[in-house]
Amino acid sequence: MRVTDSTKPSKGESPSQVVAVGVAGGSGSGKTYFAQALRDKLNTLAGRTVCEILYQDSYYIDQSARFDFDGGSVNFDHPSSLDFDLLADHLAMLKAGKTIQVPRYDFVTHSRSKIADAMAPCQIILVDGILIYHPPRLRSLFDELVFFDTPEELRFERRLRRDVIERGRTEEGVRSQFAKQVKPMHDQFVEPTKAFAKSVIKEVSEFDAALESHFARLRKALN
């Protein structure tokens, strides 16, 4: 496997303690935007890389042999589509101060690249994903668990826009997939994990306050 180092580690030695924060919620819930905004605020404050994001989406199992362009034969919202063992291994390694090789997943060809991206441990690791609280082992590695509780209509609108613009999907295919797979999987696997969260955010009305609250709390963990 060829590796590229797309992550610049913090100056100095590996952090003595790594805080892992899960950011979960349905597809299109606003969790990724929140994680990126929180990372940027923490890194700007510190003037160096003290926070990175580990994305669940990097850990999809290669589906290139089954993918039929508009997705129907592959259920990407079921836990079985993801390599959670590897994700848990990687998060545990980061918390132990070890560098990992994050897989690259191509959402156009639905294959895992032979190229991986190095991620060095830093003081705060945010993990973004819809199903990250489903596997008990992975869930046990989080020091904080955040869940975005966002209305279904808004989540669908965001997913439709993303899949059509960024992933080359058709509007008809996205609508069909949402009805047949995304919504049922959300109801069965994603929504129940809200019970594990220590912080539940109503995305539309509470986003800004939640961002400031988590920023204020996590900045105290910085050396």
C-alpha positions, 0 to 999 in steps of 0.5 A, spaced: 500 500 500 502 506 498 501 512 503 501 519 503 502 523 509 496 528 508 496 530 515 501 534 519 502 532 526 503 537 532 510 540 533 513 536 539 512 529 541 505 525 541 500 528 546 500 524 553 492 524 553 488 523 547 480 525 547 476 522 543 469 525 541 464 522 537 459 526 533 453 522 530 446 523 527 443 521 521 445 523 514 445 530 512 444 532 520 449 537 520 454 533 524 460 533 519 459 541 518 459 541 526 465 537 527 469 541 521 467 548 525 469 545 532 476 542 529 477 549 525 476 553 532 480 549 536 486 549 531 486 556 530 486 557 538 492 553 539 496 556 532 497 548 530 494 542 529 491 539 536 484 536 533 483 532 527 477 528 524 476 521 523 471 520 518 466 513 518 466 514 511 473 512 510 471 505 512 466 503 507 468 496 505 469 495 497 463 495 494 465 496 487 463 489 484 456 490 487 454 497 485 449 499 480 451 506 479 444 508 483 446 504 489 440 500 489 443 493 490 448 496 496 445 498 502 450 503 505 446 505 511 447 498 514 452 497 519 455 491 515 457 495 509 462 498 514 469 496 517 468 498 524 473 493 527 478 497 523 475 503 525 476 501 532 483 499 531 485 505 529 481 510 534 485 505 539 491 506 536 490 514 536 489 514 543 495 510 544 499 515 541 500 511 534 500 514 527 494 510 523 493 509 515 486 512 514 483 508 508 481 512 502 474 510 499 472 512 492 464 514 492 464 514 485 467 507 483 465 505 490 472 502 491 477 502 497 484 506 494 491 502 494 493 509 497 492 511 505 493 517 508 497 518 515 494 521 521 498 522 527 495 522 534 493 529 536 490 532 543 483 531 540 480 526 535 473 527 532 470 521 529 464 523 524 459 518 522 452 516 522 453 509 525 459 510 530 455 508 536 452 502 534 458 497 535 459 497 542 467 496 542 467 503 538 462 506 542 466 505 548 472 508 546 469 515 546 470 520 551 464 524 549 458 522 545 454 528 541 448 526 537 445 531 532 437 530 532 435 533 525 428 533 522 428 528 516 426 533 511 432 537 512 436 531 512 433 528 506 434 535 502 441 535 504 443 528 502 439 529 495 444 535 494 450 532 496 449 526 492 447 529 486 452 534 486 458 531 489 457 523 487 454 524 480 447 520 482 440 522 479 435 525 483 430 519 482 436 514 484 437 518 491 429 519 492 428 511 491 435 510 496 432 514 501 425 511 501 428 504 501 434 504 505 436 511 508 430 512 512 429 504 514 436 504 516 436 510 520 430 508 524 432 501 525 440 503 527 441 510 527 436 513 531 436 508 537 443 510 538 441 517 540 440 514 547 448 513 548 449 520 547 451 525 552 449 531 548 443 531 543 443 537 539 437 540 535 441 542 529 436 547 527 436 551 533 442 549 537 447 549 533 451 555 534 450 554 542 452 547 542 459 549 538 461 554 543 459 550 549 463 544 546 469 549 544 469 552 551 469 545 554 475 542 549 479 548 549 481 546 557 483 539 554 489 543 550 496 543 553 
